[in-house]
Amino acid sequence: MSTLKVNSIEARTGTTITIPSGSKLTGTIVQMVQSTMTTRVLINSTSEVDVHTGTITPQFADSKIIVSSDIAMIGRNTNTIRFGLKRNIAGGSFTLLTEKGGYMDDPSYWHRSDLVFEFIDTPNTTSAVIYKIVQQQQSAYNTYFNYATTYAGFSSSDDGRSRLTMYEIAQ
């Protein structure tokens, strides 16, 4: 193995530097995939319910995947809510990776809330990886996802869009 030491790298022609197929720059973003919810979801059950999914197929088996969520929701009434992030590799079963809890405490008006988090995963595969946000609540009150309303503090319908973003990071 040899070492090349330089102070700068520039394209010989144009402005693009190409990394050969099968090669990678450690610590860089290999790809980014974003899944946007386009429909409203109403949950009024105490069972665990799927909220949103996103799929990424890593190019390298040793990559890390950063999963980032911005799930917009509104709810009303007193309710304890649990959210989970689950993963499925190559069509296998879903495994819980992490979970968070929340609480809404006033039945007199709609509460706006955003489930925002990041999780770093190491799936060790180049097969398709499905990430899924799930929700379970203590009582069967109405909780809406992707429901933008000015009553809940949204300024437009686009404010209510939920997204799951997955970044593959080369190792």
Buried (B, 14 or more C-beta within 10 A) or exposed (E): EEEEEEEEEEEEEEEEEEEEEEEBEEEEEBBEBEBEBEEEBEBEBEEBBEBBBBBBEBBBEEBBBBBBBBBBBBBBBEBEBBBBBBBBBEEEEBEEBEEEEBEBEEEEEBBBBEBEBEBEBEBEBBEBBBBBBBBBBEEEBBBBBBBBBEEBEBEEEEBBBBBBBBBBBBE
